[in-house]
Amino acid sequence: MEETVVREQTVESMRDLIKYFSDEQIQKEIVGMILHISNQEYFTGKVSSCFLVRMCYERAGKEKEKLRSLYYKLCDDETPLIKRSAAKEFGPLCLVMEKEVVNPDMINYFKKFMTDSDQVKVIALSSLIQLVKLFHNTDQQRLNVQVVVAASEDKSWRVRHELAKIFPQLIEGFGNQINELVPTLGNLIKDSEMEVRLAALEGVTQFIKCVSSEKVSICIIPALLSLSNESSIHVKSVIGQCLGPIARSVGYSSFNNKLSGLMDSLMKDDNAEVRLGVVKSLYDIFIASESNLLTSVSTILGGLQKDTQYRIRETVIEILGNLGCAYVRSF
């Protein structure tokens, strides 16, 4: 079947149907069907078989070897659509395969994907989310660290953009090793492409919760300061939203010494979206100050209450309410 929508829907239907087959039926009939359609002359059957391998692998018994051989063959296929389909299935398939199969056999194909075309590399990168969980607290995690660093330096901005997007999802799997990748995130924040900078900044709030304040001070703050002349409204708005979590991470004294100038600049920006981004951070900044800014709250928020943008005035009211509750609890 050449119609993509029909093929994809059929594959999804098979996902539901396979639940009702016995292991014996899967091994005798379903595996045979997958092998049959993969031998079709046109690429369509091979693409479908690629997605079907994972669905029945765990229950394939002694037929698993045939499915693995088929998948490796699809990975080596030079047809771009087939190779991209194989790359898309890589991570989810690793989760159902035996660890001794994942490493080294599957990992060798992952390395090949990461030296392939930009499209294949972008698709394969998403598999890191599964791989870092599989190799949590193991020596094999070193490979994933190397892949992340290499992807952050890739010539293709699309590869760097994909890495920036998935960065927050890598935190749990990397565990303490995530601290080694703080400089990498800092480099993505300073990237030459606006889309990469934006994607990296959007993950900062979640990321810094899991790394030391020292790393934030050394790598993340200098990266933000390098964007002091940023022209993108969207990037500046997200920078503003990052300031509060950073203040909580490094403490108000360090924040005030290093980032107060950037904060003042963003607060005075002509664009309301940029100002709103900073305003959203004010609650965290006030809390991080541990009452040091208590005498300035009315001045800062009073001025913002006169802003022409209603969303800024609305956010100020929310901050006042939250601050009132926070300070009442502290006394």
C-alpha positions as CSV (number, residue, x, y, z in Angstrom):
1,M,0.0,0.0,0.0
2,E,1.5,3.3,-1.1
3,E,-0.8,5.7,0.7
4,T,1.1,6.8,3.9
5,V,-2.0,7.5,6.0
6,V,-3.5,4.0,5.3
7,R,-0.2,2.3,6.1
8,E,0.3,4.2,9.4
9,Q,-3.3,3.5,10.5
10,T,-3.0,-0.2,9.7
11,V,0.2,-0.4,11.7
12,E,-1.5,1.3,14.7
13,S,-4.4,-1.2,14.4
14,M,-1.9,-4.0,14.5
15,R,-0.6,-2.6,17.8
16,D,-4.0,-3.2,19.3
17,L,-4.7,-6.6,17.6
18,I,-1.3,-8.1,18.7
19,K,-2.5,-8.0,22.3
20,Y,-5.1,-10.7,21.5
21,F,-2.6,-13.1,19.8
22,S,-0.9,-15.8,21.8
23,D,2.9,-16.0,21.8
24,E,2.8,-19.0,19.6
25,Q,0.6,-17.2,17.0
26,I,3.0,-14.2,17.1
27,Q,6.0,-16.5,16.5
28,K,4.4,-18.5,13.7
29,E,2.2,-16.0,11.9
30,I,3.0,-12.4,12.8
31,V,6.7,-12.7,12.5
32,G,6.3,-14.5,9.2
33,M,4.0,-11.7,8.0
34,I,6.5,-9.0,9.0
35,L,9.3,-10.8,7.1
36,H,7.1,-11.2,4.1
37,I,6.2,-7.6,3.7
38,S,9.8,-6.5,4.3
39,N,10.8,-8.5,1.2
40,Q,8.5,-6.5,-1.1
41,E,10.1,-4.7,-4.0
42,Y,8.9,-1.2,-2.9
43,F,9.9,0.7,0.2
44,T,6.4,0.8,1.6
45,G,6.4,-2.7,3.0
46,K,9.9,-2.2,4.6
47,V,8.8,1.0,6.3
48,S,5.7,-0.8,7.8
49,S,7.8,-3.8,8.9
50,C,10.2,-1.5,10.6
51,F,7.4,-0.2,12.9
52,L,6.0,-3.7,13.4
53,V,9.3,-5.3,14.8
54,R,9.0,-3.5,18.1
55,M,5.3,-4.5,18.6
56,C,6.0,-8.2,18.8
57,Y,9.7,-8.4,19.7
58,E,9.2,-9.2,23.4
59,R,6.9,-12.1,22.7
60,A,8.8,-13.4,19.6
61,G,10.7,-16.1,21.6
62,K,13.4,-17.8,19.4
63,E,12.2,-15.7,16.4
64,K,13.8,-12.6,18.0
65,E,17.0,-13.2,16.1
66,K,15.1,-13.0,12.8
67,L,13.5,-9.7,13.8
68,R,16.9,-8.3,14.9
69,S,18.4,-9.3,11.6
70,L,15.6,-7.7,9.7
71,Y,15.9,-4.4,11.7
72,Y,19.7,-4.3,11.1
73,K,19.1,-4.8,7.4
74,L,16.6,-1.9,7.4
75,C,19.2,0.3,9.2
76,D,21.7,-0.5,6.5
77,D,19.2,0.3,3.7
78,E,20.2,3.3,1.6
79,T,16.7,4.4,0.9
80,P,16.3,7.6,2.9
81,L,12.7,7.0,4.0
82,I,13.6,3.5,5.3
83,K,16.6,4.6,7.1
84,R,14.7,7.5,8.8
85,S,12.0,5.0,9.8
86,A,14.6,2.7,11.4
87,A,16.2,5.7,13.2
88,K,12.7,6.7,14.5
89,E,12.2,3.2,16.0
90,F,15.7,2.9,17.5
91,G,15.0,4.3,21.0
92,P,11.7,2.5,21.6
93,L,13.1,-0.7,20.3
94,C,16.1,-0.5,22.6
95,L,13.7,-0.4,25.5
96,V,12.3,-3.9,24.7
97,M,15.5,-5.5,23.6
98,E,18.0,-7.3,25.9
99,K,20.8,-5.1,27.2
100,E,23.4,-7.5,25.8
101,V,21.8,-6.8,22.4
102,V,21.6,-3.1,22.8
103,N,25.2,-2.9,23.6
104,P,27.1,-3.4,21.4
105,D,24.9,-4.3,18.4
106,M,22.3,-1.6,18.5
107,I,24.8,1.0,19.8
108,N,26.9,0.4,16.7
109,Y,24.0,1.4,14.5
110,F,23.3,4.4,16.7
111,K,26.9,5.6,16.0
112,K,26.2,5.1,12.3
113,F,23.0,7.1,12.5
114,M,24.9,10.0,14.1
115,T,27.3,10.2,11.2
116,D,24.5,10.0,8.6
117,S,22.5,12.8,7.0
118,D,21.2,15.7,9.1
119,Q,17.6,14.3,8.9
120,V,18.7,11.0,10.2
121,K,20.8,12.5,13.0
122,V,17.9,14.7,14.1
123,I,15.6,11.7,14.3
124,A,18.1,9.5,16.0
125,L,18.9,12.1,18.6
126,S,15.5,11.6,20.2
127,S,16.6,8.0,21.0
128,L,19.0,9.5,23.6
129,I,16.0,9.9,25.9
130,Q,15.6,6.1,26.1
131,L,19.4,5.3,26.0
132,V,20.3,7.5,29.0
133,K,17.6,5.7,31.0
134,L,18.9,2.3,29.9
135,F,22.4,3.1,30.8
136,H,21.7,5.0,34.1
137,N,24.6,4.6,36.5
138,T,26.6,2.4,34.0
139,D,29.9,2.9,32.2
140,Q,28.1,2.9,28.9
141,Q,26.7,6.3,29.8
142,R,30.0,7.8,28.8
143,L,29.0,7.2,25.1
144,N,25.8,9.2,25.6
145,V,27.7,12.1,27.1
146,Q,30.0,12.1,24.1
147,V,27.0,12.1,21.7
148,V,25.5,15.1,23.5
149,V,28.7,17.1,23.3
150,A,29.2,16.2,19.6
151,A,25.6,17.1,18.7
152,S,26.0,20.5,20.4
153,E,28.9,21.2,18.0
154,D,27.3,19.8,14.9
155,K,27.4,22.0,11.8
156,S,23.7,21.6,11.3
157,W,21.6,24.0,13.3
158,R,18.7,21.5,13.1
159,V,20.8,18.9,15.0
160,R,21.7,21.4,17.7
161,H,18.1,22.5,17.9
162,E,16.9,19.0,18.4
163,L,19.4,18.5,21.2
164,A,18.4,21.7,22.9
165,K,14.7,20.6,22.8
166,I,15.3,17.2,24.4
167,F,17.9,18.4,27.0
168,P,15.5,18.6,29.9
169,Q,14.3,15.0,29.2
170,L,17.9,13.8,29.6
171,I,18.3,15.0,33.2
172,E,16.8,12.0,35.0
173,G,18.7,9.4,33.0
174,F,22.1,11.1,33.3
175,G,21.8,11.5,37.1
176,N,24.8,13.1,38.6
177,Q,26.6,13.0,35.2
178,I,24.3,15.8,34.1
179,N,26.7,18.2,35.8
180,E,29.3,17.4,33.1
181,L,26.9,18.7,30.5
182,V,26.2,22.2,32.0
183,P,28.9,23.8,29.8
184,T,27.2,22.1,26.8
185,L,23.8,23.8,27.6
186,G,25.7,27.0,28.1
187,N,27.0,26.8,24.6
188,L,23.5,26.0,23.2
189,I,22.3,29.2,24.9
190,K,24.9,31.2,23.1
191,D,24.3,29.4,19.8
192,S,24.4,31.5,16.6
193,E,20.9,30.4,15.6
194,M,17.9,32.0,17.4
195,E,15.8,28.8,17.3
196,V,18.6,26.9,19.1
197,R,19.0,29.7,21.8
198,L,15.3,29.8,22.4
199,A,15.0,26.0,22.7
200,A,18.0,25.9,25.1
201,L,16.6,28.7,27.3
202,E,13.2,27.1,27.5
203,G,14.8,24.1,29.3
204,V,16.9,26.1,31.7
205,T,14.3,26.3,34.5
206,Q,14.0,22.6,34.7
207,F,17.7,21.9,34.2
208,I,19.1,24.1,36.9
209,K,17.0,22.3,39.6
210,C,19.2,19.3,39.1
211,V,22.7,20.9,39.0
212,S,24.8,22.7,41.5
213,S,24.6,26.4,42.0
214,E,28.3,26.6,41.3
215,K,27.7,25.2,37.8
216,V,24.9,27.6,37.2
217,S,27.2,30.5,38.2
218,I,30.1,29.4,36.1
219,C,28.3,28.2,33.0
220,I,24.7,29.4,32.8
221,I,25.0,33.0,34.0
222,P,27.8,33.9,31.7
223,A,25.8,32.4,28.8
224,L,22.9,34.7,29.7
225,L,25.1,37.7,30.0
226,S,26.4,37.0,26.5
227,L,22.9,37.7,25.2
228,S,22.7,41.2,26.6
229,N,22.4,42.5,23.0
230,E,19.9,39.9,21.9
231,S,17.5,41.1,19.2
232,S,14.9,38.4,19.4
233,I,11.8,39.3,21.4
234,H,11.0,35.7,22.1
235,V,14.5,34.9,23.4
236,K,14.6,38.0,25.6
237,S,11.2,37.1,27.1
238,V,12.4,33.6,28.0
239,I,15.6,35.0,29.5
240,G,13.4,37.1,31.8
241,Q,11.5,34.0,32.8
242,C,14.8,32.2,33.7
243,L,16.0,34.9,36.1
244,G,13.7,33.9,39.0
245,P,14.8,30.2,39.1
246,I,18.4,31.3,38.7
247,A,18.1,33.7,41.7
248,R,16.8,30.8,43.8
249,S,19.6,28.6,42.6
250,V,22.6,30.9,43.2
251,G,21.2,33.1,45.9
252,Y,20.2,36.7,45.8
253,S,23.6,38.1,46.5
254,S,25.2,36.4,43.6
255,F,22.2,37.1,41.4
256,N,22.3,40.8,42.3
257,N,26.0,41.1,41.6
258,K,25.9,39.4,38.2
259,L,22.4,39.7,36.7
260,S,20.8,42.9,38.1
261,G,22.0,44.9,35.1
262,L,20.5,42.4,32.7
263,M,17.2,42.4,34.7
264,D,17.0,46.2,34.7
265,S,17.6,46.3,30.9
266,L,14.8,43.7,30.2
267,M,12.4,45.5,32.6
268,K,12.9,48.7,30.5
269,D,12.5,47.0,27.2
270,D,10.1,48.6,24.7
271,N,8.3,45.3,24.1
272,A,5.7,44.2,26.6
273,E,6.4,40.5,26.1
274,V,9.9,41.0,27.2
275,R,8.9,43.0,30.3
276,L,6.3,40.4,31.1
277,G,8.9,37.7,31.0
278,V,10.9,39.5,33.8
279,V,7.8,40.2,35.8
280,K,7.0,36.5,35.9
281,S,10.4,36.0,37.7
282,L,9.9,38.7,40.3
283,Y,8.2,36.4,42.9
284,D,11.2,34.0,42.9
285,I,13.6,36.9,43.0
286,F,11.8,38.5,46.0
287,I,11.8,35.1,47.8
288,A,15.5,34.5,47.1
289,S,16.3,37.9,48.6
290,E,15.1,36.7,52.0
291,S,13.4,40.0,52.8
292,N,16.3,42.1,51.6
293,L,14.0,43.5,48.9
294,L,10.9,43.8,51.2
295,T,11.2,47.6,51.4
296,S,11.5,47.8,47.6
297,V,8.5,45.6,46.8
298,S,6.0,48.5,46.8
299,T,8.2,50.6,44.6
300,I,9.0,48.0,42.1
301,L,5.5,46.5,41.8
302,G,3.9,49.9,42.1
303,G,5.7,51.1,39.0
304,L,4.7,48.0,37.1
305,Q,1.1,48.4,38.1
306,K,1.0,51.4,35.8
307,D,2.3,49.4,32.8
308,T,0.2,49.8,29.7
309,Q,0.1,46.0,29.1
310,Y,-2.8,44.5,31.1
311,R,-1.1,41.1,31.5
312,I,1.8,42.7,33.3
313,R,-0.7,44.5,35.7
314,E,-2.5,41.2,36.2
315,T,0.7,39.3,37.0
316,V,1.7,42.0,39.5
317,I,-1.5,41.4,41.4
318,E,-0.8,37.7,41.5
319,I,2.7,38.3,42.8
320,L,1.4,40.6,45.6
321,G,-1.0,37.9,46.7
322,N,1.7,35.2,46.7
323,L,4.1,37.4,48.5
324,G,1.6,38.2,51.1
325,C,1.0,34.5,51.8
326,A,4.7,33.8,51.8
327,Y,5.7,36.6,54.2
328,V,2.7,35.8,56.6
329,R,3.9,32.2,56.8
330,S,7.5,33.3,57.6
331,F,6.4,35.3,60.7
